[in-house]
Amino acid sequence: MWWNALLAAFGLTFVAELGDKTQLVILTLSAKYGFKPVFLGAASAFALLNALAVSVGVLLYEFVPDNVIKYTVSGVFILFGLFMLLPERKKEECDDEDEEDTRKAHGPLLTAFLLVCLMELGDKTQLSLLALTAKYSQPVFVFIGGTLALWATSLIGALVGTGLGRFIPQVWMRRISGVIFIAFGIINLLW
């Protein structure tokens, strides 16, 4: 039945992702950039990746070796962490405030989108959605259940991160974020 596929995808994905590295990265990014751009970037990435998982995920895993994904993800984490540890440059005054607001909104949104895409590509949640699709033959409901679960964990991470961002100075959030990203990159290389 369709509801079995939806509930299985939601329950399994929610439990698997709660407290996962992706949720911690969403929390960290939200503390720095705020709730809206990070949540929208993460939610978009999860929707895209879940669509891939239930439709063409099998082909992706046939053509892209696991090591390529592993090293790419690790490299991106370490580089992003190093970038976060660099002192922030002062920006010149912008004549057009709307242009600066647009840049600020797209930077964090795109950052969250790309990081989540790289982190989750080939992750256990994607593999479980592939397996659930094969088991239930209900790709639409597996997609809906898995996506809702990932959006829920992203919402929790983004809300907690935004709250932390109000109490911890930005310079320290940047340093903490840098160390966390570098640690994830190294851990990903070792496992």
Backbone as JSON Lines, residues from 0, in Angstrom:
{"i":0,"aa":"M","n":[0.84,-1.19,0.0],"ca":[0.0,0.0,0.0],"c":[0.88,1.25,0.0]}
{"i":1,"aa":"W","n":[0.33,2.32,-0.54],"ca":[1.1,3.56,-0.67],"c":[1.48,4.15,0.67]}
{"i":2,"aa":"W","n":[0.61,4.05,1.65],"ca":[0.91,4.67,2.94],"c":[2.03,3.92,3.68]}
{"i":3,"aa":"N","n":[2.17,2.62,3.43],"ca":[3.3,1.89,4.01],"c":[4.62,2.44,3.47]}
{"i":4,"aa":"A","n":[4.66,2.7,2.17],"ca":[5.87,3.24,1.54],"c":[6.18,4.63,2.1]}
{"i":5,"aa":"L","n":[5.16,5.46,2.22],"ca":[5.34,6.82,2.73],"c":[5.83,6.81,4.18]}
{"i":6,"aa":"L","n":[5.17,6.03,5.03],"ca":[5.54,5.97,6.45],"c":[6.92,5.33,6.65]}
{"i":7,"aa":"A","n":[7.21,4.29,5.9],"ca":[8.52,3.64,6.02],"c":[9.63,4.6,5.61]}
{"i":8,"aa":"A","n":[9.42,5.32,4.51],"ca":[10.42,6.27,4.04],"c":[10.6,7.41,5.04]}
{"i":9,"aa":"F","n":[9.49,7.92,5.57],"ca":[9.58,9.01,6.53],"c":[10.29,8.56,7.81]}
{"i":10,"aa":"G","n":[9.82,7.46,8.39],"ca":[10.38,6.99,9.67],"c":[11.84,6.62,9.58]}
{"i":11,"aa":"L","n":[12.2,5.85,8.58],"ca":[13.58,5.41,8.42],"c":[14.51,6.6,8.16]}
{"i":12,"aa":"T","n":[14.09,7.5,7.28],"ca":[14.93,8.64,6.93],"c":[15.06,9.61,8.09]}
{"i":13,"aa":"F","n":[13.98,9.87,8.8],"ca":[14.03,10.81,9.92],"c":[14.99,10.32,10.99]}
{"i":14,"aa":"V","n":[14.88,9.05,11.36],"ca":[15.74,8.48,12.39],"c":[17.2,8.46,11.92]}
{"i":15,"aa":"A","n":[17.43,8.12,10.65],"ca":[18.79,8.04,10.13],"c":[19.46,9.41,10.07]}
{"i":16,"aa":"E","n":[18.69,10.46,9.8],"ca":[19.28,11.78,9.58],"c":[19.34,12.63,10.85]}
{"i":17,"aa":"L","n":[18.55,12.31,11.86],"ca":[18.53,13.09,13.09],"c":[19.9,13.0,13.77]}
{"i":18,"aa":"G","n":[20.56,14.13,13.92],"ca":[21.89,14.17,14.53],"c":[23.01,13.81,13.58]}
{"i":19,"aa":"D","n":[22.68,13.6,12.31],"ca":[23.68,13.25,11.3],"c":[24.55,14.47,10.97]}
{"i":20,"aa":"K","n":[25.66,14.24,10.3],"ca":[26.6,15.31,9.96],"c":[25.92,16.41,9.13]}
{"i":21,"aa":"T","n":[25.0,16.04,8.26],"ca":[24.32,17.05,7.44],"c":[23.48,17.98,8.32]}
{"i":22,"aa":"Q","n":[22.81,17.43,9.29],"ca":[22.02,18.26,10.19],"c":[22.92,19.2,10.99]}
{"i":23,"aa":"L","n":[24.08,18.72,11.4],"ca":[25.02,19.57,12.14],"c":[25.58,20.69,11.26]}
{"i":24,"aa":"V","n":[25.81,20.4,9.98],"ca":[26.27,21.44,9.06],"c":[25.17,22.47,8.85]}
{"i":25,"aa":"I","n":[23.94,22.03,8.72],"ca":[22.81,22.96,8.57],"c":[22.7,23.83,9.81]}
{"i":26,"aa":"L","n":[22.87,23.24,10.98],"ca":[22.86,23.99,12.24],"c":[23.95,25.06,12.23]}
{"i":27,"aa":"T","n":[25.15,24.66,11.83],"ca":[26.29,25.58,11.81],"c":[26.08,26.71,10.81]}
{"i":28,"aa":"L","n":[25.65,26.37,9.61],"ca":[25.41,27.4,8.6],"c":[24.3,28.36,9.02]}
{"i":29,"aa":"S","n":[23.26,27.84,9.67],"ca":[22.15,28.69,10.12],"c":[22.59,29.66,11.2]}
{"i":30,"aa":"A","n":[23.51,29.24,12.05],"ca":[24.01,30.13,13.09],"c":[24.74,31.31,12.46]}
{"i":31,"aa":"K","n":[25.37,31.08,11.33],"ca":[26.11,32.15,10.66],"c":[25.22,32.98,9.73]}
{"i":32,"aa":"Y","n":[24.42,32.31,8.91],"ca":[23.69,32.99,7.84],"c":[22.2,33.23,8.12]}
{"i":33,"aa":"G","n":[21.66,32.57,9.13],"ca":[20.24,32.72,9.4],"c":[19.43,31.55,8.86]}
{"i":34,"aa":"F","n":[18.2,31.5,9.25],"ca":[17.33,30.37,8.98],"c":[16.95,30.23,7.5]}
{"i":35,"aa":"K","n":[16.38,31.27,6.94],"ca":[15.72,31.17,5.64],"c":[16.62,30.68,4.5]}
{"i":36,"aa":"P","n":[17.78,31.33,4.23],"ca":[18.56,30.87,3.09],"c":[19.13,29.46,3.27]}
{"i":37,"aa":"V","n":[19.49,29.12,4.49],"ca":[20.07,27.79,4.74],"c":[19.0,26.71,4.62]}
{"i":38,"aa":"F","n":[17.85,26.94,5.21],"ca":[16.79,25.95,5.12],"c":[16.33,25.77,3.67]}
{"i":39,"aa":"L","n":[16.16,26.87,2.94],"ca":[15.73,26.76,1.54],"c":[16.78,26.04,0.69]}
{"i":40,"aa":"G","n":[18.06,26.33,0.93],"ca":[19.11,25.63,0.19],"c":[19.13,24.15,0.5]}
{"i":41,"aa":"A","n":[19.03,23.81,1.78],"ca":[19.04,22.39,2.18],"c":[17.8,21.67,1.67]}
{"i":42,"aa":"A","n":[16.63,22.3,1.8],"ca":[15.39,21.68,1.35],"c":[15.42,21.42,-0.15]}
{"i":43,"aa":"S","n":[15.95,22.37,-0.91],"ca":[16.06,22.19,-2.37],"c":[17.0,21.05,-2.71]}
{"i":44,"aa":"A","n":[18.12,20.99,-2.01],"ca":[19.09,19.92,-2.26],"c":[18.48,18.56,-1.95]}
{"i":45,"aa":"F","n":[17.78,18.45,-0.83],"ca":[17.17,17.17,-0.47],"c":[16.1,16.76,-1.48]}
{"i":46,"aa":"A","n":[15.31,17.71,-1.96],"ca":[14.29,17.38,-2.96],"c":[14.95,16.84,-4.23]}
{"i":47,"aa":"L","n":[16.01,17.51,-4.67],"ca":[16.71,17.08,-5.87],"c":[17.34,15.69,-5.68]}
{"i":48,"aa":"L","n":[18.03,15.52,-4.56],"ca":[18.71,14.24,-4.32],"c":[17.72,13.09,-4.14]}
{"i":49,"aa":"N","n":[16.6,13.34,-3.5],"ca":[15.62,12.28,-3.33],"c":[14.98,11.9,-4.66]}
{"i":50,"aa":"A","n":[14.78,12.9,-5.53],"ca":[14.27,12.6,-6.87],"c":[15.26,11.71,-7.62]}
{"i":51,"aa":"L","n":[16.56,12.02,-7.47],"ca":[17.58,11.19,-8.1],"c":[17.58,9.79,-7.51]}
{"i":52,"aa":"A","n":[17.42,9.72,-6.19],"ca":[17.49,8.41,-5.52],"c":[16.39,7.47,-5.98]}
{"i":53,"aa":"V","n":[15.2,8.0,-6.19],"ca":[14.09,7.12,-6.56],"c":[13.92,6.98,-8.07]}
{"i":54,"aa":"S","n":[14.68,7.73,-8.84],"ca":[14.52,7.61,-10.29],"c":[15.79,7.08,-10.97]}
{"i":55,"aa":"V","n":[16.88,7.83,-10.9],"ca":[18.08,7.43,-11.65],"c":[19.26,7.14,-10.74]}
{"i":56,"aa":"G","n":[19.03,6.95,-9.48],"ca":[20.11,6.7,-8.53],"c":[20.94,5.48,-8.85]}
{"i":57,"aa":"V","n":[20.32,4.44,-9.33],"ca":[21.05,3.22,-9.65],"c":[22.1,3.48,-10.74]}
{"i":58,"aa":"L","n":[21.73,4.24,-11.76],"ca":[22.68,4.57,-12.83],"c":[23.84,5.41,-12.32]}
{"i":59,"aa":"L","n":[23.54,6.35,-11.43],"ca":[24.57,7.21,-10.87],"c":[25.65,6.39,-10.16]}
{"i":60,"aa":"Y","n":[25.22,5.41,-9.38],"ca":[26.17,4.61,-8.63],"c":[26.95,3.65,-9.51]}
{"i":61,"aa":"E","n":[26.41,3.31,-10.7],"ca":[27.14,2.46,-11.63],"c":[28.31,3.22,-12.26]}
{"i":62,"aa":"F","n":[28.14,4.53,-12.5],"ca":[29.13,5.29,-13.26],"c":[30.08,6.13,-12.42]}
{"i":63,"aa":"V","n":[29.71,6.47,-11.19],"ca":[30.58,7.3,-10.35],"c":[31.13,6.43,-9.22]}
{"i":64,"aa":"P","n":[32.43,6.19,-9.25],"ca":[33.02,5.35,-8.2],"c":[32.89,5.99,-6.82]}
{"i":65,"aa":"D","n":[32.74,5.14,-5.81],"ca":[32.59,5.62,-4.43],"c":[33.76,6.5,-4.01]}
{"i":66,"aa":"N","n":[34.98,6.14,-4.41],"ca":[36.16,6.92,-4.02],"c":[36.11,8.35,-4.56]}
{"i":67,"aa":"V","n":[35.6,8.53,-5.78],"ca":[35.5,9.88,-6.36],"c":[34.58,10.73,-5.5]}
{"i":68,"aa":"I","n":[33.45,10.16,-5.12],"ca":[32.51,10.9,-4.27],"c":[33.15,11.2,-2.92]}
{"i":69,"aa":"K","n":[33.79,10.21,-2.33],"ca":[34.41,10.36,-1.02],"c":[35.46,11.47,-1.01]}
{"i":70,"aa":"Y","n":[36.37,11.46,-1.98],"ca":[37.45,12.45,-2.02],"c":[36.92,13.85,-2.37]}
{"i":71,"aa":"T","n":[35.94,13.91,-3.23],"ca":[35.36,15.21,-3.58],"c":[34.68,15.85,-2.37]}
{"i":72,"aa":"V","n":[33.88,15.07,-1.68],"ca":[33.2,15.58,-0.49],"c":[34.21,16.01,0.56]}
{"i":73,"aa":"S","n":[35.22,15.2,0.82],"ca":[36.23,15.54,1.82],"c":[36.97,16.81,1.44]}
{"i":74,"aa":"G","n":[37.36,16.92,0.18],"ca":[38.06,18.11,-0.28],"c":[37.24,19.38,-0.14]}
{"i":75,"aa":"V","n":[35.97,19.29,-0.48],"ca":[35.09,20.46,-0.36],"c":[34.96,20.87,1.11]}
{"i":76,"aa":"F","n":[34.79,19.9,2.0],"ca":[34.68,20.22,3.43],"c":[35.93,20.91,3.95]}
{"i":77,"aa":"I","n":[37.07,20.34,3.62],"ca":[38.33,20.9,4.14],"c":[38.55,22.3,3.57]}
{"i":78,"aa":"L","n":[38.33,22.49,2.28],"ca":[38.49,23.82,1.68],"c":[37.51,24.83,2.27]}
{"i":79,"aa":"F","n":[36.27,24.42,2.44],"ca":[35.29,25.32,3.03],"c":[35.66,25.66,4.47]}
{"i":80,"aa":"G","n":[36.15,24.68,5.21],"ca":[36.6,24.92,6.58],"c":[37.75,25.89,6.64]}
{"i":81,"aa":"L","n":[38.72,25.72,5.75],"ca":[39.85,26.65,5.7],"c":[39.39,28.06,5.34]}
{"i":82,"aa":"F","n":[38.46,28.15,4.4],"ca":[37.9,29.45,4.03],"c":[37.24,30.12,5.23]}
{"i":83,"aa":"M","n":[36.53,29.33,6.03],"ca":[35.84,29.88,7.2],"c":[36.85,30.39,8.25]}
{"i":84,"aa":"L","n":[38.03,29.79,8.3],"ca":[39.04,30.19,9.28],"c":[39.8,31.45,8.87]}
{"i":85,"aa":"L","n":[39.74,31.81,7.58],"ca":[40.39,33.04,7.14],"c":[39.69,34.25,7.74]}
{"i":86,"aa":"P","n":[40.44,35.31,8.04],"ca":[39.79,36.52,8.56],"c":[38.82,37.08,7.51]}
{"i":87,"aa":"E","n":[37.69,37.54,7.98],"ca":[36.68,38.09,7.07],"c":[37.12,39.47,6.6]}
{"i":88,"aa":"R","n":[37.05,39.69,5.28],"ca":[37.42,40.98,4.73],"c":[36.27,41.97,4.88]}
{"i":89,"aa":"K","n":[36.63,43.21,5.08],"ca":[35.62,44.27,5.15],"c":[35.1,44.54,3.75]}
{"i":90,"aa":"K","n":[33.78,44.62,3.62],"ca":[33.19,44.89,2.32],"c":[33.04,46.4,2.14]}
{"i":91,"aa":"E","n":[33.26,46.84,0.9],"ca":[33.06,48.25,0.61],"c":[31.57,48.54,0.61]}
{"i":92,"aa":"E","n":[31.26,49.79,0.88],"ca":[29.86,50.18,0.88],"c":[29.26,49.93,-0.5]}
{"i":93,"aa":"C","n":[28.11,49.4,-0.52],"ca":[27.42,49.11,-1.78],"c":[26.37,50.19,-2.02]}
{"i":94,"aa":"D","n":[26.39,50.79,-3.22],"ca":[25.43,51.84,-3.53],"c":[24.02,51.31,-3.6]}
{"i":95,"aa":"D","n":[23.89,50.11,-4.08],"ca":[22.56,49.54,-4.25],"c":[22.32,48.48,-3.18]}
{"i":96,"aa":"E","n":[21.51,48.8,-2.18],"ca":[21.28,47.88,-1.07],"c":[20.58,46.61,-1.52]}
{"i":97,"aa":"D","n":[19.69,46.72,-2.52],"ca":[19.0,45.53,-3.01],"c":[19.99,44.53,-3.61]}
{"i":98,"aa":"E","n":[21.01,45.04,-4.33],"ca":[22.0,44.16,-4.92],"c":[22.77,43.41,-3.83]}
{"i":99,"aa":"E","n":[23.14,44.11,-2.76],"ca":[23.86,43.46,-1.66],"c":[22.97,42.45,-0.96]}
{"i":100,"aa":"D","n":[21.68,42.77,-0.74],"ca":[20.76,41.83,-0.12],"c":[20.62,40.57,-0.97]}
{"i":101,"aa":"T","n":[20.56,40.74,-2.29],"ca":[20.46,39.59,-3.19],"c":[21.71,38.73,-3.09]}
{"i":102,"aa":"R","n":[22.89,39.35,-3.08],"ca":[24.13,38.59,-2.96],"c":[24.17,37.84,-1.63]}
{"i":103,"aa":"K","n":[23.78,38.5,-0.56],"ca":[23.79,37.85,0.76],"c":[22.85,36.67,0.79]}
{"i":104,"aa":"A","n":[21.67,36.8,0.17],"ca":[20.68,35.72,0.19],"c":[21.14,34.55,-0.67]}
{"i":105,"aa":"H","n":[21.73,34.81,-1.83],"ca":[22.13,33.72,-2.71],"c":[23.37,33.0,-2.23]}
{"i":106,"aa":"G","n":[24.31,33.7,-1.59],"ca":[25.52,33.05,-1.1],"c":[25.23,31.93,-0.12]}
{"i":107,"aa":"P","n":[24.53,32.2,0.97],"ca":[24.23,31.14,1.93],"c":[23.31,30.06,1.36]}
{"i":108,"aa":"L","n":[22.34,30.46,0.53],"ca":[21.42,29.49,-0.06],"c":[22.2,28.53,-0.96]}
{"i":109,"aa":"L","n":[23.05,29.08,-1.81],"ca":[23.84,28.25,-2.71],"c":[24.84,27.4,-1.93]}
{"i":110,"aa":"T","n":[25.45,27.97,-0.9],"ca":[26.38,27.22,-0.07],"c":[25.69,26.02,0.57]}
{"i":111,"aa":"A","n":[24.53,26.26,1.18],"ca":[23.79,25.17,1.81],"c":[23.39,24.11,0.78]}
{"i":112,"aa":"F","n":[22.91,24.56,-0.37],"ca":[22.49,23.64,-1.43],"c":[23.64,22.74,-1.86]}
{"i":113,"aa":"L","n":[24.78,23.36,-2.18],"ca":[25.91,22.59,-2.68],"c":[26.5,21.66,-1.61]}
{"i":114,"aa":"L","n":[26.62,22.15,-0.39],"ca":[27.16,21.28,0.68],"c":[26.27,20.09,0.95]}
{"i":115,"aa":"V","n":[24.96,20.32,1.01],"ca":[24.04,19.21,1.26],"c":[24.09,18.22,0.09]}
{"i":116,"aa":"C","n":[24.12,18.74,-1.14],"ca":[24.22,17.84,-2.3],"c":[25.47,16.96,-2.22]}
{"i":117,"aa":"L","n":[26.6,17.58,-1.92],"ca":[27.84,16.81,-1.85],"c":[27.85,15.84,-0.68]}
{"i":118,"aa":"M","n":[27.32,16.27,0.46],"ca":[27.34,15.41,1.64],"c":[26.41,14.21,1.5]}
{"i":119,"aa":"E","n":[25.28,14.43,0.87],"ca":[24.26,13.38,0.84],"c":[24.36,12.47,-0.37]}
{"i":120,"aa":"L","n":[25.16,12.84,-1.35],"ca":[25.3,12.01,-2.54],"c":[25.89,10.66,-2.13]}
{"i":121,"aa":"G","n":[25.12,9.63,-2.29],"ca":[25.57,8.3,-1.91],"c":[25.46,7.99,-0.43]}
{"i":122,"aa":"D","n":[24.79,8.86,0.33],"ca":[24.64,8.67,1.77],"c":[23.63,7.55,2.06]}
{"i":123,"aa":"K","n":[23.62,7.14,3.3],"ca":[22.73,6.05,3.71],"c":[21.26,6.36,3.45]}
{"i":124,"aa":"T","n":[20.86,7.62,3.57],"ca":[19.45,7.94,3.33],"c":[19.1,7.77,1.86]}
{"i":125,"aa":"Q","n":[20.0,8.13,0.96],"ca":[19.74,7.93,-0.46],"c":[19.67,6.44,-0.79]}
{"i":126,"aa":"L","n":[20.59,5.68,-0.23],"ca":[20.58,4.24,-0.48],"c":[19.33,3.58,0.08]}
{"i":127,"aa":"S","n":[18.87,4.05,1.24],"ca":[17.65,3.45,1.8],"c":[16.42,3.82,0.98]}
{"i":128,"aa":"L","n":[16.41,5.03,0.4],"ca":[15.29,5.4,-0.46],"c":[15.29,4.55,-1.73]}
{"i":129,"aa":"L","n":[16.47,4.26,-2.25],"ca":[16.55,3.34,-3.4],"c":[15.98,1.98,-3.04]}
{"i":130,"aa":"A","n":[16.37,1.46,-1.88],"ca":[15.9,0.14,-1.45],"c":[14.39,0.14,-1.2]}
{"i":131,"aa":"L","n":[13.9,1.2,-0.58],"ca":[12.45,1.27,-0.32],"c":[11.65,1.38,-1.61]}
{"i":132,"aa":"T","n":[12.19,2.08,-2.58],"ca":[11.52,2.17,-3.88],"c":[11.43,0.8,-4.52]}
{"i":133,"aa":"A","n":[12.5,0.03,-4.46],"ca":[12.49,-1.32,-5.0],"c":[11.52,-2.22,-4.24]}
{"i":134,"aa":"K","n":[11.47,-2.05,-2.93],"ca":[10.6,-2.91,-2.1],"c":[9.12,-2.63,-2.32]}
{"i":135,"aa":"Y","n":[8.74,-1.35,-2.31],"ca":[7.33,-0.99,-2.36],"c":[6.82,-0.68,-3.76]}
{"i":136,"aa":"S","n":[7.7,-0.43,-4.7],"ca":[7.31,-0.01,-6.06],"c":[6.37,1.19,-6.03]}
{"i":137,"aa":"Q","n":[6.65,2.09,-5.11],"ca":[5.87,3.32,-4.95],"c":[6.82,4.51,-4.9]}
{"i":138,"aa":"P","n":[7.51,4.84,-6.0],"ca":[8.54,5.87,-5.96],"c":[8.03,7.24,-5.52]}
{"i":139,"aa":"V","n":[6.82,7.58,-5.89],"ca":[6.29,8.91,-5.52],"c":[6.12,9.01,-4.01]}
{"i":140,"aa":"F","n":[5.61,7.98,-3.39],"ca":[5.37,8.03,-1.94],"c":[6.65,7.84,-1.14]}
{"i":141,"aa":"V","n":[7.59,7.09,-1.68],"ca":[8.91,6.99,-1.04],"c":[9.59,8.36,-1.1]}
{"i":142,"aa":"F","n":[9.5,9.02,-2.26],"ca":[10.06,10.37,-2.42],"c":[9.42,11.34,-1.43]}
{"i":143,"aa":"I","n":[8.11,11.33,-1.33],"ca":[7.4,12.26,-0.43],"c":[7.79,12.0,1.02]}
{"i":144,"aa":"G","n":[7.77,10.75,1.44],"ca":[8.11,10.42,2.82],"c":[9.55,10.77,3.16]}
{"i":145,"aa":"G","n":[10.48,10.41,2.29],"ca":[11.88,10.72,2.53],"c":[12.16,12.21,2.54]}
{"i":146,"aa":"T","n":[11.56,12.92,1.61],"ca":[11.77,14.37,1.52],"c":[11.19,15.09,2.73]}
{"i":147,"aa":"L","n":[10.0,14.72,3.14],"ca":[9.4,15.34,4.34],"c":[10.26,15.1,5.58]}
{"i":148,"aa":"A","n":[10.81,13.9,5.7],"ca":[11.68,13.59,6.85],"c":[12.93,14.45,6.83]}
{"i":149,"aa":"L","n":[13.55,14.58,5.67],"ca":[14.78,15.38,5.58],"c":[14.49,16.87,5.77]}
{"i":150,"aa":"W","n":[13.35,17.32,5.31],"ca":[12.97,18.72,5.55],"c":[12.74,18.95,7.04]}
{"i":151,"aa":"A","n":[12.15,17.97,7.72],"ca":[11.89,18.11,9.16],"c":[13.2,18.18,9.94]}
{"i":152,"aa":"T","n":[14.16,17.32,9.62],"ca":[15.44,17.38,10.33],"c":[16.21,18.65,9.99]}
{"i":153,"aa":"S","n":[16.08,19.11,8.75],"ca":[16.73,20.38,8.36],"c":[16.09,21.55,9.09]}
{"i":154,"aa":"L","n":[14.8,21.52,9.25],"ca":[14.08,22.58,9.98],"c":[14.56,22.64,11.43]}
{"i":155,"aa":"I","n":[14.68,21.48,12.05],"ca":[15.16,21.44,13.43],"c":[16.59,22.0,13.52]}
{"i":156,"aa":"G","n":[17.46,21.55,12.63],"ca":[18.85,22.03,12.64],"c":[18.95,23.52,12.37]}
{"i":157,"aa":"A","n":[18.17,24.02,11.41],"ca":[18.23,25.44,11.07],"c":[17.68,26.31,12.2]}
{"i":158,"aa":"L","n":[16.63,25.88,12.86],"ca":[16.08,26.65,13.97],"c":[17.04,26.7,15.15]}
{"i":159,"aa":"V","n":[17.64,25.57,15.49],"ca":[18.6,25.53,16.59],"c":[19.82,26.39,16.25]}
{"i":160,"aa":"G","n":[20.3,26.28,15.02],"ca":[21.46,27.06,14.59],"c":[21.2,28.55,14.62]}
{"i":161,"aa":"T","n":[20.02,28.96,14.18],"ca":[19.67,30.38,14.19],"c":[19.63,30.89,15.63]}
{"i":162,"aa":"G","n":[19.11,30.09,16.54],"ca":[19.08,30.48,17.95],"c":[20.48,30.63,18.52]}
{"i":163,"aa":"L","n":[21.37,29.69,18.18],"ca":[22.75,29.79,18.65],"c":[23.44,31.03,18.09]}
{"i":164,"aa":"G","n":[23.13,31.35,16.84],"ca":[23.74,32.5,16.19],"c":[23.43,33.82,16.87]}
{"i":165,"aa":"R","n":[22.36,33.85,17.62],"ca":[21.99,35.08,18.35],"c":[22.82,35.27,19.61]}
{"i":166,"aa":"F","n":[23.39,34.19,20.13],"ca":[24.11,34.27,21.4],"c":[25.63,34.16,21.27]}
{"i":167,"aa":"I","n":[26.07,33.56,20.19],"ca":[27.51,33.37,20.0],"c":[28.0,34.39,18.97]}
{"i":168,"aa":"P","n":[29.04,35.15,19.28],"ca":[29.54,36.16,18.33],"c":[29.91,35.53,16.98]}
{"i":169,"aa":"Q","n":[29.68,36.28,15.89],"ca":[29.92,35.77,14.54],"c":[31.36,35.3,14.33]}
{"i":170,"aa":"V","n":[32.32,36.01,14.91],"ca":[33.71,35.61,14.72],"c":[33.96,34.21,15.29]}
{"i":171,"aa":"W","n":[33.32,33.9,16.41],"ca":[33.47,32.56,17.0],"c":[32.67,31.51,16.22]}
{"i":172,"aa":"M","n":[31.5,31.89,15.7],"ca":[30.72,30.97,14.88],"c":[31.51,30.6,13.63]}
{"i":173,"aa":"R","n":[32.19,31.58,13.08],"ca":[33.0,31.33,11.88],"c":[34.14,30.36,12.2]}
{"i":174,"aa":"R","n":[34.81,30.57,13.32],"ca":[35.92,29.68,13.72],"c":[35.42,28.27,14.02]}
{"i":175,"aa":"I","n":[34.34,28.2,14.77],"ca":[33.76,26.89,15.11],"c":[33.33,26.17,13.84]}
{"i":176,"aa":"S","n":[32.68,26.91,12.93],"ca":[32.25,26.31,11.67],"c":[33.43,25.78,10.88]}
{"i":177,"aa":"G","n":[34.51,26.56,10.81],"ca":[35.69,26.13,10.08],"c":[36.26,24.84,10.62]}
{"i":178,"aa":"V","n":[36.38,24.76,11.94],"ca":[36.92,23.55,12.57],"c":[35.99,22.36,12.31]}
{"i":179,"aa":"I","n":[34.68,22.57,12.4],"ca":[33.72,21.48,12.17],"c":[33.82,20.97,10.73]}
{"i":180,"aa":"F","n":[33.89,21.89,9.77],"ca":[33.98,21.47,8.38],"c":[35.28,20.7,8.1]}
{"i":181,"aa":"I","n":[36.39,21.18,8.63],"ca":[37.67,20.48,8.45],"c":[37.6,19.1,9.1]}
{"i":182,"aa":"A","n":[37.02,19.02,10.29],"ca":[36.89,17.72,10.97],"c":[36.04,16.75,10.15]}
{"i":183,"aa":"F","n":[34.92,17.23,9.6],"ca":[34.08,16.36,8.76],"c":[34.83,15.87,7.53]}
{"i":184,"aa":"G","n":[35.64,16.77,6.95],"ca":[36.43,16.38,5.78],"c":[37.42,15.28,6.11]}
{"i":185,"aa":"I","n":[38.11,15.43,7.23],"ca":[39.09,14.42,7.65],"c":[38.41,13.12,8.03]}
{"i":186,"aa":"I","n":[37.33,13.21,8.79],"ca":[36.59,12.0,9.18],"c":[36.08,11.26,7.93]}
{"i":187,"aa":"N","n":[35.58,12.01,6.96],"ca":[35.07,11.39,5.73],"c":[36.2,10.67,4.99]}
{"i":188,"aa":"L","n":[37.4,11.22,5.01],"ca":[38.53,10.56,4.37],"c":[38.9,9.23,5.06]}
{"i":189,"aa":"L","n":[38.76,9.22,6.38],"ca":[39.16,8.04,7.15],"c":[38.13,6.92,7.13]}
{"i":190,"aa":"W","n":[36.88,7.26,6.88],"ca":[35.84,6.21,6.86],"c":[35.4,5.98,5.48]}
